[in-house]
Amino acid sequence: LRLPAFVSKTRSEVSPMIEPARSAHRFRAVRSRSVALCRPLALEDYSCQPMPDASPPKWHLAHTTWFVEKTFLALFEASTPATDPTYDYLFNSYYESQGARVARHLRGTLSRPTVAEVLAYRQHVDERVQQVIERGLSSEALAALELTLQHEQQHQELLLTDTKYLLGTQPLRPAYDADDAELAAEHRPLEASVGDWLDVAEGLRELGFRGDGDGFAFDNERPAHRVWLRDFSIRKSLVTNQEYQAFLDDGGYQRPDLWHAEAWAVIEQEKRTKPLYWTDEGTHYTLRGVSPRPPHAPVTHISYHEAHAFCSWAGFRLPTEAEWEVAAPSLAWGQRWEWTASAYAPYPGFRPFAGVAAEYNGKFMVSQQVLRGASFATPAGHERLTYRNFFPPTACWQYSGIRPARAFA
Ligand SMILES: [Fe+2]
């Protein structure tokens, strides 16, 4: 066993072997959900890539499995050689340490391996993992296994958002699953009144993941540190479709004074006049198909550029991620990823995971904005107060929304 370098070695001498049944159950539960999410798809959907940012469902299923091999099974290399050496080239996402790979925008050109072969690959790797788990895991190996599951859950959210983009941007706009009652939660109206604000007094506040070996957090959430915050107010509810419609009706997409220069260039070039999935007939595309836009549901699939322009128009601003984290325990959150005014940057004292996972977060800390919260598409149990999601300011295919902030009332 080679210890994964991305977990603390200080606990290795005293770590107990972790009880296998619990690990095996969690591994099976998380891994099987990825396949279940693809069940409503037609075979033709699995290999399509509608834009460079949205990977084909088949690629997600294969890449997450490749990740399990590289970051967990590789720890037990002698007994478990790689399933297929060509998969390094096909299913490596962005790990330079793992060599050359298919260009990101060409993932949709892979008609082989077939869907059946990818599913067999998943089963093969899962069986090997189960065998390893049954022999018992040290706490270090368990941490490596947990990273594979957290990674899988991140891809499950992408599976849904990428699939929505795949289906929702083609001429027939087919439903992902028209009959799934649970999908009604996708655009559920808000409960808090849009007029309610939370006032937060100035002070020295703690930011970042505070757990010391307990619970999982990515490297980008560490270390915990203190920041001084001036007093501020943050709204208890997200911005609704109705509010965003008022921004449209007031010519929001025709007023360059509301937009950053970079954003306005995009608006002009793409001739954007409304959010992704909105029609001019008061409807929008949802996972259950095209339906009327609920006026009191949170506006969704908003880019950072749009969030900023809306706030400029409404006389608000976006909260910083520090403000968000301090206020969030007093807010209802988890419906949408909420854009913040904070650039995605390392916390003071940031240390990336070592080993393969060194490339997981740190190298993306430029030219992106932080989003906080969680969304309808986030797997249950994957959300966390200190979680730092990040996307470029143009990205709008995630379940992203707007929570306004303003000066202390
Ligand atoms: Fe990945």
Boltz pocket constraint, residues with backbone or C-beta under 6 A from the ligand:
constraints:
  - pocket:
      binder: B
      contacts: [[A, 63], [A, 67], [A, 93], [A, 151], [A, 155]]
      max_distance: 6.0
